[in-house]
Amino acid sequence: MTILVLGLIIFLGVHSLRIVANDWRTAQIARIGEGPWKGLYSLASVLGLALIVWGYGAARPNSMILWNPPDWTRQLTIVLTLVAFVLVAAAYVPGTRIKAWLGHPMLAGVKVWALAHLIGNGTLAGVILFGSILVWAIVDFAASRRRDRTARVTYSAGTLAGDAISVFVGVIAWVIFAFFLHAWLIGVRPLG
């Protein structure tokens, strides 16, 4: 469990710099340059993510069971993760109404993904992992929206075509992950 917590501290810590230490972050980028900053940021993110995967994989089999999720939570998790994949796709597809509405669909997708997995996992390791990510995503989404309002950031209105592309890309990515990659990477077959 220690490795999982360490990974979460590193990964979420790096991704929280803009929330808790934006002036320091800006000063570091000015001091060392954007390229080196992105390199260090990426290195810390990959290290944190690797520790999370390793730590969760090690903690999951022997983790204390806090509750046994009812069978219906499995179907809810499947539906919510599909929504999460579409939201994440909308963050990268230009000109979506989804992005115009949410501003930060990637963070919204992470919130939905974490909530979905929290609902379907009643172990202590699951609560630590998905609960931490959910809390971080809620705080980061609120901070990002507040930053947008302060800076008067606006997003283009978007089009139905952009939304359709987001849905298509999100569904395809979800199918690939749910049917193939999840079992290979995580060791769990979400669809049986």
C-alpha positions in Angstrom: 0.0 0.0 0.0 3.0 2.3 0.6 4.0 2.2 -3.0 0.5 3.1 -4.1 0.3 6.0 -1.8 3.8 7.2 -2.8 2.8 7.0 -6.5 -0.4 9.0 -5.8 1.6 11.7 -3.9 4.0 12.1 -6.8 1.5 11.9 -9.6 -1.3 14.0 -8.0 1.3 16.3 -6.5 2.9 17.1 -9.9 -0.6 17.6 -11.4 -1.6 19.9 -8.5 1.2 22.4 -8.9 -1.0 24.8 -10.9 -3.6 24.6 -8.1 -1.4 25.1 -5.1 1.8 26.7 -6.3 1.1 28.4 -9.7 3.4 31.3 -9.0 6.3 28.9 -8.1 5.5 26.8 -11.2 5.5 29.9 -13.4 8.9 31.0 -11.9 10.4 27.6 -12.5 9.3 27.6 -16.1 10.8 31.0 -16.6 14.0 29.9 -14.8 14.7 26.6 -16.6 12.6 27.0 -19.8 9.4 25.4 -20.9 11.1 22.4 -22.6 13.1 21.3 -19.5 10.0 21.9 -17.3 7.9 19.7 -19.5 10.6 17.0 -19.4 10.8 17.0 -15.6 7.0 17.2 -15.3 6.7 14.2 -17.7 9.4 12.2 -15.9 7.7 12.8 -12.5 4.3 11.9 -13.9 5.5 8.6 -15.5 7.3 7.7 -12.2 4.2 8.4 -10.2 2.0 6.5 -12.6 4.3 3.5 -12.6 4.3 3.5 -8.8 0.5 3.7 -8.8 0.1 0.8 -11.2 2.7 -1.3 -9.3 1.4 -0.4 -5.9 -2.2 -1.0 -6.8 -1.4 -4.3 -8.4 0.5 -5.4 -5.3 -2.1 -4.1 -2.8 -5.3 -5.2 -4.6 -5.2 -9.0 -4.0 -4.9 -8.7 -0.2 -6.7 -5.4 0.4 -9.2 -5.1 3.2 -12.8 -5.4 1.9 -14.8 -2.3 3.1 -18.0 -3.3 1.3 -19.1 -5.7 -1.4 -20.5 -3.8 -4.3 -23.9 -5.0 -5.5 -23.9 -6.7 -9.0 -25.6 -3.6 -10.6 -22.6 -1.5 -9.9 -20.7 -3.4 -12.5 -23.1 -2.3 -15.2 -23.1 1.2 -13.9 -19.3 1.3 -14.0 -19.3 0.1 -17.6 -21.7 2.9 -18.6 -19.9 5.6 -16.7 -16.5 4.6 -18.1 -17.9 4.9 -21.6 -19.1 8.4 -20.8 -15.6 9.2 -19.3 -13.9 8.0 -22.6 -16.2 10.3 -24.6 -15.4 13.2 -22.3 -11.7 12.6 -22.6 -11.9 12.4 -26.4 -13.8 15.7 -26.4 -10.8 17.3 -24.8 -8.7 16.6 -27.9 -11.2 16.9 -30.7 -11.3 20.5 -31.9 -14.6 22.3 -32.0 -16.8 20.3 -29.7 -19.9 21.7 -27.9 -18.9 19.4 -25.0 -15.7 21.4 -24.5 -17.6 24.7 -24.9 -20.0 23.6 -22.2 -17.5 22.0 -19.7 -14.3 23.9 -20.5 -12.3 21.0 -19.2 -13.8 17.8 -20.5 -10.6 15.8 -19.6 -11.0 16.6 -15.9 -14.7 15.9 -16.1 -13.9 12.5 -17.7 -11.4 11.7 -15.0 -14.1 12.6 -12.4 -16.6 10.2 -14.0 -14.0 7.5 -14.5 -12.8 7.7 -10.8 -16.4 7.7 -9.5 -17.3 4.7 -11.7 -14.4 2.7 -10.3 -15.0 3.9 -6.7 -18.6 2.6 -7.0 -17.5 -0.8 -8.3 -14.5 -1.4 -6.0 -15.1 -1.9 -2.3 -11.5 -2.5 -1.2 -9.3 -0.2 0.8 -6.8 -0.1 -2.1 -9.7 0.9 -4.5 -11.0 3.6 -2.2 -7.5 5.0 -1.7 -6.7 5.0 -5.5 -10.1 6.0 -7.0 -11.1 8.2 -4.1 -7.8 10.2 -4.2 -8.1 10.7 -8.0 -11.8 11.7 -7.6 -11.1 14.3 -5.0 -8.1 15.7 -7.0 -10.2 15.8 -10.2 -13.1 17.7 -8.4 -10.6 20.2 -6.9 -8.7 20.7 -10.2 -11.9 21.0 -12.2 -13.2 23.8 -9.9 -9.8 25.5 -9.9 -9.6 25.4 -13.7 -13.1 26.8 -14.1 -12.3 29.6 -11.6 -9.0 30.3 -13.5 -11.0 30.5 -16.7 -13.6 32.9 -15.2 -10.8 35.1 -13.8 -9.0 35.2 -17.1 -12.3 35.5 -19.0 -11.4 32.5 -21.1 -14.1 31.5 -23.6 -14.4 28.4 -25.7 -15.7 28.3 -29.3 -19.3 27.2 -29.6 -18.4 23.9 -31.2 -20.4 21.9 -33.6 -22.5 18.8 -33.7 -19.9 17.2 -36.0 -17.2 17.8 -33.4 -19.4 16.2 -30.8 -20.1 13.2 -33.1 -16.3 12.7 -33.7 -15.7 12.8 -29.9 -18.4 10.2 -29.3 -17.0 8.0 -32.1 -13.4 8.3 -30.9 -14.4 7.8 -27.3 -16.5 4.7 -28.0 -13.8 3.1 -30.2 -11.2 3.8 -27.5 -13.5 2.5 -24.8 -14.1 -0.7 -26.8 -10.4 -1.3 -27.3 -9.7 -0.7 -23.6 -12.6 -2.6 -22.2 -12.3 -5.6 -24.4 -8.6 -5.9 -24.7 -6.3 -3.6 -22.8 -8.0 -3.6 -19.3 -7.4 -7.3 -18.8 -3.9 -7.1 -20.1 -2.9 -4.1 -18.2 -5.0 -4.4 -15.0 -5.7 -8.1 -14.9 -9.5 -7.6 -14.7 -12.0 -8.3 -17.5 -14.7 -5.6 -17.1 -17.0 -7.3 -19.6 -16.6 -10.9 -18.5 
